[in-house]
């Protein structure tokens, strides 16, 4: 049987904790944005560098359907990190 604990605190007691957590999240997001390997969507040169390929090799793999990419606003291509990792896993075998 689970025991439950209820604590009643005034909102003012939680404000420093919430502020600390918000700051930590902002710092992690900022670090992820500045580190291309952690970005959600990578440009073709960034994605190729992450995979150890030249941009034209990645482009060829995309056109052959071996790696997924997204097209945004016109002709700009972006690659999701999860798709790049999947490509790596599939091509290591």
N, C-alpha and C positions, 0 to 999 in steps of 0.2 A: 504494500500500500504506500503510495506517494504521500509525503507530507508537504504541505504548502505553507509558505511563509509570506505574510503580508506586512509590508512596511509602509507607513504613512509618512511622507516627507513633504515639506512645503516646496513649492516650485523653485523658490530661491536657492534651495540646497542643491538642486539638480543643474542649475544654470552653469556653474563652472565645469561640470562634467560634460555637458552638452557642448559648451564652447570648445573644450579640449578635443572632443571627438570630431567636431566640425573642422577644426584646424588640422587635425591628423589626416582626415579624408582629403582636404584641399591639398595638403603637401603630397600625398600619394598620387593624386590625380595629376598634379603638376609634374612630378617626377616621371609618371607614365607618359605624359605628353612630350616631355623633352627627350625621352629615350625611344628611338624609333622601333626598337624590338618590342616595346610594350604598347605601342599605339594600337588602337582598334583597327584602323584602316591605313595601310601603308601604300606609298607610291610605288611605281614599278622599280625604280632604282633602289629604294629602301628594302622592298621585298626581295629583290634579287640578291642584295648584299646579305640579308638575313639567311638566305638559302645557300649562299656561296656560289651564286650563278652570276653571269653577265645579264644585263637587262634584256638583250635580244634572246637569250636562252629561255628566260622566264616567259617572254612574250610568245615564243614558239610553243612552249608547253601550254600556255593559256589558249592559244588558237587551236591547238590539237585537242583541247578538252581535258588535259591532264591535271590542270589546276584551275580552281574557280576564281573568278574576279567579279567585281562590280563596276559598272560604268556610271559615273556621276556627272551631272552638268556638262553635257556635250560629249567630248571624247576622252575626258580624264578617266583613267582606270585606277582602281584601288583594290588592294588585296586584304582580306581579313586574316589576322594572325592564325585563327583556328584552321582556315583553309590551307594556309602555308604549312602548318604543322602536319595536317593530314597528308599533304603532298609529300612531305619528307618521310613520314611513316610508310606510305605506300611505295616509295621509291628506294627504300633501304633494303627491301627484301630481294 
